[in-house]
Amino acid sequence: MNQNSGSSHKVMTIERHLIEQQRHYPEATGEFTNLLYDLALAAKVITREVRRAGLGNIIGATGSINVQGEEVKKLDELANGVMFHLNAFTGRVAVMASEEEEDLLQIPDEFHKGNYVLIFDPLDGSSNIDVNVSVGTIFSIHRKISKIQKGSIHDCLQPGYKQVAAGYVLYGSSTMFVYTAGNGVHGFTLEPSIGEFLLSHPDIKIPSRLKYYSTNEANTPYWDPQLSQYLVDIKQYQGISSRYIGSLVADFHRNLLEGGVYLYPRDNKDPTKTEGKLRLLYEAAPLALIAREAGGYASDGEGDILELIPQAIHQRTPLFIGNYDEVKKIESLCKATAPK
């Protein structure tokens, strides 16, 4: 019995972890802690649907096109609804923005408006759904800065360094919830038998050794020549391997734990996306905060992703993220060859 008691004492649920973190801030009201726990609940609901996607007639496309010009998958739509509805009535959020929606998501009038802004990509990598490859959810939290009770576009267009928290959920062989609130990066794995996220990866740091590089090499003919040459050079690094899933959360997660660099530069393949493909608010900024807290770095090739001032909620950006020294090297290369 004592053994069982000792074992239970070592188990750290996400709820217990968040409460213990809150104790470091005596002035805290619990609103922020509860918002993070709400996101963990949303992750559990989406996990259930991802697990039964092949059985529940929810894989495949809806026949509609989202604001990004991409075909909407049924599971995309479902995950988007879960993220909105589980956070709309709690009184913790003033306004939301989703990668799937053209405009801001307003909290219904009948619900109290909170002090936080929630920005999310409900299902990153959804083109992989039909072939059973890992997908994820990415989220970013800001404090509301406007005096408008229901929030405004200005609340969403804050630079990444002002995020109070960011994280992602990876739906793979297990479900992992990884987040930072400026106190390190912590990873929790869902234990399905009890329905709880348990702390499995405390205080994650990106290994200094570069083990992987991740990029879509089919696009290299459309890259600037110096970046194509960089790929030629990086292949000469001792012990490095290429790993690319095509799901940003999954590629970033592997490099976060194992050591690596992810590249998605701008290219001239699609003239409508010359500014880059990934979304600043929904993908680049939240992962950049996680990278920084784990000892890494994220750049758009010119400077720190976290310093960029968003101009639109669906703004795109190039992204280089992962090992600090390697991303800095790429950034220097891009700067040296940029037109004067």
C-alpha positions in Angstrom: 0.0 0.0 0.0 2.9 2.3 0.8 4.4 1.5 -2.6 1.2 2.5 -4.3 1.0 5.7 -2.3 4.6 6.6 -3.2 4.0 5.9 -6.9 0.8 8.0 -6.9 2.8 10.9 -5.3 5.2 11.0 -8.3 2.4 11.2 -10.8 2.0 14.8 -12.0 -1.3 15.5 -13.8 -1.5 18.6 -16.0 -4.1 20.1 -13.5 -1.7 19.6 -10.6 1.2 21.0 -12.6 -0.8 24.1 -13.6 -2.0 24.7 -10.0 1.6 24.4 -8.7 2.8 26.9 -11.3 0.0 29.3 -10.3 1.3 29.3 -6.7 4.4 31.2 -7.9 2.1 34.1 -8.6 0.2 35.1 -5.5 -1.8 37.7 -7.4 -3.1 35.1 -9.9 -6.9 34.7 -10.2 -6.8 31.3 -11.7 -8.3 32.6 -15.0 -5.2 31.8 -17.0 -4.6 28.4 -15.3 -8.2 27.4 -16.2 -7.8 28.5 -19.8 -4.9 26.2 -20.2 -6.9 23.4 -18.6 -9.7 24.2 -21.0 -7.3 23.7 -23.9 -6.3 20.3 -22.4 -9.9 19.3 -22.4 -10.3 20.4 -26.1 -7.2 18.3 -26.9 -8.9 15.2 -25.3 -12.1 15.8 -27.4 -10.1 16.2 -30.6 -8.1 13.1 -29.7 -11.2 11.1 -29.5 -12.3 12.2 -32.9 -8.9 11.7 -34.5 -8.8 8.2 -33.1 -12.2 7.3 -34.7 -11.7 9.3 -37.9 -11.7 6.2 -40.0 -14.8 4.8 -38.4 -17.0 7.9 -37.9 -17.3 9.1 -41.5 -15.5 12.3 -40.7 -12.4 11.9 -42.8 -12.3 13.4 -46.2 -13.1 16.8 -47.5 -16.2 18.9 -46.8 -16.3 20.3 -50.4 -15.6 23.9 -49.1 -12.4 26.0 -49.3 -11.1 27.9 -46.3 -9.6 31.4 -46.2 -6.2 30.1 -47.0 -7.5 28.7 -50.3 -7.2 25.2 -49.1 -9.8 22.4 -49.2 -11.4 22.0 -45.8 -11.2 18.5 -44.3 -14.2 17.3 -42.2 -11.9 16.8 -39.2 -10.5 20.3 -39.6 -14.1 21.6 -39.3 -14.8 19.5 -36.3 -11.6 20.5 -34.5 -12.3 24.2 -35.2 -15.7 23.8 -33.6 -14.3 22.1 -30.6 -11.7 24.8 -30.0 -14.3 27.6 -30.3 -17.2 26.1 -28.4 -15.2 24.8 -25.4 -13.7 28.3 -25.0 -16.6 30.6 -25.9 -18.7 30.2 -22.7 -16.0 30.1 -20.0 -15.6 33.9 -19.5 -11.9 33.6 -19.8 -11.5 34.7 -23.5 -12.5 38.0 -25.0 -12.0 37.1 -28.7 -10.5 34.3 -30.8 -8.9 33.9 -34.2 -8.7 30.6 -36.1 -6.6 29.7 -39.1 -9.8 28.3 -40.6 -11.8 31.4 -40.3 -11.5 34.6 -42.4 -12.7 37.0 -39.6 -12.3 37.1 -35.8 -14.4 34.7 -33.8 -16.5 36.8 -31.4 -17.8 35.4 -28.1 -21.6 35.3 -28.2 -23.3 38.2 -26.4 -24.8 36.0 -23.7 -21.4 35.0 -22.4 -19.0 37.0 -20.2 -15.8 38.3 -21.9 -12.5 37.5 -20.3 -9.0 39.0 -20.3 -7.3 36.7 -22.8 -7.1 36.3 -26.6 -6.9 32.8 -28.0 -5.4 32.2 -31.5 -5.2 28.7 -32.9 -4.7 26.4 -35.8 -7.2 23.7 -35.0 -5.7 20.9 -37.0 -2.3 21.5 -38.5 -1.2 19.0 -41.1 -4.7 18.1 -42.0 -3.7 17.0 -45.5 -2.3 14.0 -43.8 -5.5 12.9 -42.2 -6.7 10.5 -44.8 -3.3 8.6 -44.8 -3.2 8.3 -41.0 -0.2 10.5 -40.4 0.3 12.6 -37.3 -1.5 15.9 -37.1 -1.7 18.6 -34.4 -3.3 21.6 -32.8 -1.3 24.9 -32.2 -2.4 27.6 -29.9 -1.3 31.1 -28.8 -2.5 33.1 -25.8 -2.2 36.9 -25.4 -3.6 39.3 -22.9 -6.3 41.6 -24.2 -4.8 45.1 -24.6 -7.7 47.0 -26.0 -10.4 48.6 -23.9 -13.1 47.0 -26.0 -14.9 44.4 -23.9 -15.4 42.0 -26.7 -11.8 42.5 -28.0 -10.6 43.7 -31.3 -8.3 43.0 -34.2 -5.5 44.9 -32.3 -5.7 42.3 -29.5 -4.8 39.6 -32.1 -2.1 41.6 -34.0 0.4 41.5 -31.2 4.1 40.5 -31.7 5.0 37.0 -30.6 7.2 38.1 -27.8 4.0 39.4 -26.0 2.5 35.9 -25.9 1.7 34.8 -22.3 1.6 31.2 -23.4 1.9 29.0 -26.5 1.7 25.3 -27.1 0.7 22.5 -29.3 -1.0 19.1 -29.2 0.4 16.2 -31.2 -2.0 13.5 -32.2 0.3 10.6 -33.0 0.9 7.1 -31.5 0.1 8.9 -28.3 -1.3 12.4 -27.7 1.1 14.9 -26.3 0.3 18.4 -24.9 3.3 20.7 -25.0 3.2 24.2 -23.7 5.2 27.1 -22.3 4.1 30.1 -20.2 7.6 31.5 -19.9 8.6 29.0 -17.3 10.2 26.4 -19.5 8.7 24.0 -21.9 6.7 21.0 -20.5 5.2 18.0 -22.2 2.3 15.9 -21.1 1.2 12.5 -22.5 -2.4 11.5 -22.4 -3.0 8.3 -20.4 -6.1 7.0 -22.1 -7.1 4.6 -19.4 -7.7 7.4 -16.9 -8.3 10.3 -19.4 -5.5 12.5 -17.9 -2.5 14.3 -19.3 0.5 13.2 -17.2 3.8 15.1 -17.1 6.2 13.0 -19.2 8.7 15.6 -20.5 9.5 18.3 -17.9 11.6 21.3 -18.8 12.4 20.3 -22.4 15.6 21.7 -24.0 16.5 21.3 -27.6 19.7 19.2 -27.8 22.7 21.2 -29.0 23.7 18.3 -31.3 22.1 18.7 -34.7 20.5 15.3 -35.5 17.9 16.1 -38.2 17.0 18.6 -40.8 13.4 18.9 -42.0 12.2 20.4 -45.2 10.3 19.7 -48.4 13.3 19.2 -50.7 11.0 19.0 -53.8 10.7 22.8 -53.4 14.5 23.5 -53.6 14.4 24.4 -57.3 12.2 27.4 -56.4 14.4 28.6 -53.5 17.0 31.3 -53.5 20.3 29.7 -54.6 22.1 30.2 -51.3 19.5 28.1 -49.5 19.7 25.3 -52.0 23.4 25.3 -51.5 22.9 25.2 -47.7 21.1 21.9 -48.1 24.0 20.5 -50.1 26.3 21.6 -47.3 24.2 20.4 -44.4 24.2 16.9 -45.8 28.0 16.8 -45.2 27.4 17.2 -41.4 28.5 14.1 -39.5 25.5 12.1 -38.1 22.8 14.3 -39.6 19.7 12.7 -41.3 16.8 14.1 -43.2 13.3 13.7 -41.7 10.2 15.4 -43.1 6.6 14.4 -42.3 4.8 17.4 -43.8 2.9 18.1 -40.6 4.6 21.1 -38.9 3.7 20.0 -35.4 5.2 16.6 -35.9 8.3 17.8 -37.6 8.9 20.5 -34.9 8.2 18.1 -32.1 10.8 15.6 -33.3 13.4 18.2 -33.7 12.5 19.7 -30.3 13.2 16.4 -28.5 16.0 15.1 -30.7 17.8 18.1 -32.0 17.3 19.5 -35.5 16.3 22.4 -37.7 13.1 22.9 -39.8 13.2 25.1 -43.0 10.2 26.5 -44.9 11.6 29.5 -46.8 9.8 31.6 -49.3 9.9 30.3 -52.9 8.8 31.4 -56.4 6.7 28.3 -57.0 3.4 29.9 -56.2 3.3 33.6 -57.1 0.5 34.2 -54.6 2.6 33.0 -51.6 5.9 34.8 -52.2 5.9 36.1 -48.6 6.1 32.5 -47.4 3.5 29.7 -46.7 3.2 29.3 -43.0 1.0 31.6 -40.9 2.7 34.0 -38.5 0.0 34.0 -35.8 -1.2 30.5 -36.0 2.0 28.5 -36.6 5.3 30.5 -36.6 4.9 32.7 -33.5 3.6 30.1 -31.0 6.3 27.6 -32.0 8.9 30.3 -31.9 8.1 31.0 -28.3 8.4 27.3 -27.5 11.7 27.1 -29.3 13.1 30.1 -27.4 12.0 28.7 -24.0 13.7 25.4 -25.0 17.0 27.1 -25.9 16.3 27.3 -29.6 15.5 30.1 -32.1 13.1 30.9 -34.9 13.8 33.3 -37.8 12.1 34.5 -41.0 15.6 34.8 -42.5 15.9 38.4 -41.6 15.3 38.4 -37.8 13.6 36.9 -34.8 10.0 35.7 -35.6 8.9 36.9 -32.2 9.8 40.5 -33.1 7.6 40.6 -36.2 4.7 43.0 -35.9 1.7 41.3 -37.5 -0.2 43.4 -40.1 -3.1 40.9 -40.8 -4.5 37.9 -38.9 -3.6 35.6 -41.8 -0.2 37.0 -42.6 2.3 34.4 -43.9 6.0 34.1 -43.2 9.1 32.0 -44.1 10.2 30.0 -41.1 13.5 28.5 -39.9 13.2 27.0 -36.4 15.1 24.7 -34.1 18.7 24.5 -33.0 19.8 28.0 -32.0 23.2 28.0 -33.7 22.0 26.4 -36.9 19.1 28.8 -37.4 21.4 31.8 -36.7 23.7 30.4 -39.4 20.8 30.2 -41.9 19.7 33.7 -40.9 23.2 35.1 -41.5 23.3 33.3 -44.9 20.0 34.9 -45.9 21.1 38.4 -44.8 24.4 38.2 -46.6 22.8 37.4 -49.9 19.7 39.6 -49.6 19.4 42.4 -52.2 20.8 45.6 -50.8 
